Amino acid sequence: MSDEQRPSASPEPGGTASGGPEPEAIRFFGTTWLHHDGGYGLRRAGVAVGSLALAAAGAAVLRFAFQGLEIAAVGPFVGVLVVAGFAICSALAFRRTWDGFVRRRDPAAESAADKSAQSLMFIGFIGSLLAYFCRSLIEAPGEKLCRTEYAAARERHERRRSNRTGNPAARKPRPKRRR
């Protein structure tokens, strides 16, 4: 049974065993980021190597495309324009991907901005892959964000739970008083 399919039963208070919040699964890591178990280190290394290899393969494909422009003899202006376009789109994609690891985007503002940025992200895929590579050297991409959200959810759960007087159904019956 893989880590994503395994039901998580956290022995910690406020975890899933006591009905508390569940940790969010991260792409390629599932919930292994929580305790750094289940091959977490190997997964991080795999994401780092895989994203760097895909970025290198993407750069090779772009090089072939640029060679096609050279063969077509379109001129130096178009060549500079294409290189600058890919560089700018890659930088924007890197920044947008990196920000996604640090903070959540506003869902209300995301609809219009997300559609306009899709083409930039598609063109700048190398920047997005390099952001995955750089972040996986530090932690699982998005781990810090998920960890802070999970800690806040656990704290809210513990506060709500400690404020309650208990489950009335689980109480022992009071002994009857004599009059």
VENHUCOR-V676382 format. One line per field, one symbol per residue. ss: DSSP state (h for helix, s for strand, l for the rest). Layout:
ss = ???
//
This chain:
ss = lllllllllllllllhhhlllllllslllslllllllllhhhhhhhhhhhhhhhhhhhhhhhhhhhhhhhhllllhhhhhhhhhhhhhhhhhhhhhhhhhhhllllhhhhhhhhhhhhhhhhhlhhhhhhhhhhhhhhllllhhhhhhhhhhhhhhhhhhhhhllllhhhlllllllll
//
